[in-house]
Amino acid sequence: MEEVHRFRVVAWWASGRTGIAKSSSAPNAIHFTSPPAFGGLDGRWTPEDLLLCAVASCYTTTFRAVAENSKFEYTDLQVEVDGDIRKADSGYNFTEIIIRANLTISQPEEQARAIKLLHKAEGLCLVSRALSAKQKFEPIVQVREAGVESSHALPVAGKEGGSR
């Protein structure tokens, strides 16, 4: 039998220019609005922010699972996601989403393995795979040896990101 996992979010317009969304899996509601460029309020999450947050958090949790299953140790992972929106004939569209995964490791000899696992997580990220917007993946691996204050970003060779 197929294994199905269901997630549920309910959103409603509260008043004025803001709404509230609540998830069945989290105790706190999120207040949201349209982006200020579209008449929304400053200081609130927007649907666009939430989409990019979904990509960043999905990639982060996917990499953690891939690393754990591969018995790969890392010091830190920071994922930054940028999205470009442009007006098209049919309305606004995300035209590109850039995922920058900055992984810090302590063993320089693990760089090639780190790159491989970063790309594996990119291919497995459920949220990214659900999007039709062109995506670009830019992994970075830094080596930070124990007791050393500075780190050096190492150039990353590997497959180019692109649309799926």
C-alpha positions in Angstrom: 0.0 0.0 0.0 1.2 3.5 -0.8 2.4 5.7 2.1 0.7 9.1 2.1 1.5 12.0 4.3 -1.0 14.9 4.4 -0.2 18.4 5.5 -2.7 21.1 6.1 -2.5 24.9 6.3 -5.5 27.1 6.8 -5.3 30.8 5.9 -7.8 33.6 6.3 -7.9 37.3 5.8 -7.9 39.0 9.2 -8.5 42.6 8.4 -7.2 45.5 6.4 -4.1 44.3 4.6 -3.1 41.3 6.6 -4.0 37.6 6.9 -3.3 34.7 9.3 -2.1 31.2 8.4 -2.1 28.2 10.8 -0.6 24.8 10.2 -1.8 21.6 11.7 1.8 20.8 12.7 2.8 24.1 14.4 1.3 25.9 17.4 1.9 29.4 16.2 0.1 31.2 13.5 1.9 33.3 10.9 0.7 36.8 10.0 1.1 37.5 6.3 0.5 40.3 3.8 1.1 41.1 0.2 4.6 42.3 -0.6 4.9 46.1 0.0 5.5 46.5 -3.8 1.9 45.2 -4.2 0.3 47.3 -1.5 1.1 45.1 1.5 2.5 46.0 4.9 6.2 46.1 5.9 7.3 43.7 8.6 5.1 40.7 7.7 5.8 37.5 5.9 4.5 37.4 2.3 3.5 34.4 0.2 6.7 34.9 -1.8 8.8 34.8 1.4 7.0 31.7 2.6 7.6 29.9 -0.8 11.4 30.8 -0.6 11.4 29.7 3.1 9.8 26.4 2.1 12.6 25.9 -0.5 15.4 26.8 2.0 14.0 24.8 4.9 13.3 21.8 2.7 16.8 21.8 1.3 18.2 22.2 4.8 16.3 19.3 6.3 16.9 17.1 3.2 20.6 17.7 3.4 20.6 16.8 7.1 18.9 13.5 6.3 21.2 12.8 3.4 24.3 13.6 5.6 22.9 11.5 8.5 22.2 8.5 6.2 25.7 8.8 4.7 27.4 9.2 8.1 28.8 12.5 6.9 29.7 15.1 9.6 29.6 18.8 9.0 30.0 21.9 11.2 27.3 24.2 9.7 24.9 24.6 6.8 23.4 27.9 5.8 21.0 28.0 2.9 20.1 31.3 1.2 17.3 31.4 -1.4 16.6 34.3 -3.7 13.7 34.5 -6.1 13.1 36.8 -9.1 9.6 37.7 -10.0 8.7 39.3 -13.3 5.4 40.4 -14.9 4.2 38.2 -17.7 1.2 38.3 -19.9 -0.7 36.0 -17.5 0.4 37.8 -14.3 3.5 37.7 -12.2 5.8 34.6 -12.2 8.9 33.5 -10.4 11.4 33.4 -13.2 14.3 32.0 -11.3 15.0 30.7 -7.8 18.7 30.6 -6.7 19.6 28.2 -3.9 23.0 29.0 -2.2 24.0 26.2 0.1 27.0 27.1 2.2 28.4 24.1 4.0 31.2 24.2 6.5 33.2 21.1 7.1 36.3 20.4 9.3 38.1 17.9 7.1 39.5 19.2 3.9 39.7 15.7 2.4 35.9 15.5 2.6 35.3 18.3 0.1 34.5 16.1 -2.9 32.1 14.0 -0.8 30.5 17.2 0.5 29.9 18.4 -3.0 28.3 15.1 -4.0 26.0 15.1 -1.0 25.0 18.8 -1.5 24.0 17.9 -5.1 22.2 14.8 -4.0 20.1 16.8 -1.5 19.3 19.3 -4.2 17.8 16.5 -6.4 15.8 15.1 -3.5 14.3 18.3 -2.1 10.6 17.7 -2.3 9.6 21.4 -2.4 12.1 22.3 -5.2 10.9 19.4 -7.3 7.4 20.7 -7.0 8.2 24.1 -8.5 8.2 24.9 -12.2 10.3 28.0 -11.9 13.9 27.8 -13.2 16.2 26.9 -10.4 19.9 27.5 -10.0 22.0 25.7 -7.4 25.2 27.3 -6.0 26.9 25.1 -3.4 29.9 26.3 -1.4 32.0 24.2 0.9 34.2 25.8 3.5 36.8 24.1 5.6 37.1 25.2 9.2 39.7 23.1 11.0 39.4 22.8 14.8 41.1 25.7 16.6 41.5 27.8 13.4 39.7 31.1 13.4 39.5 31.8 9.7 37.9 29.8 7.0 38.5 29.7 3.3 35.7 29.1 0.8 36.8 26.5 -1.7 35.8 26.7 -5.3 33.1 24.2 -6.1 33.2 22.1 -9.2 30.3 20.0 -10.2 27.2 20.0 -12.1 25.5 23.2 -13.0 22.2 23.9 -11.5 19.3 24.4 -13.9 15.7 23.9 -14.5 14.0 20.6 -13.7 
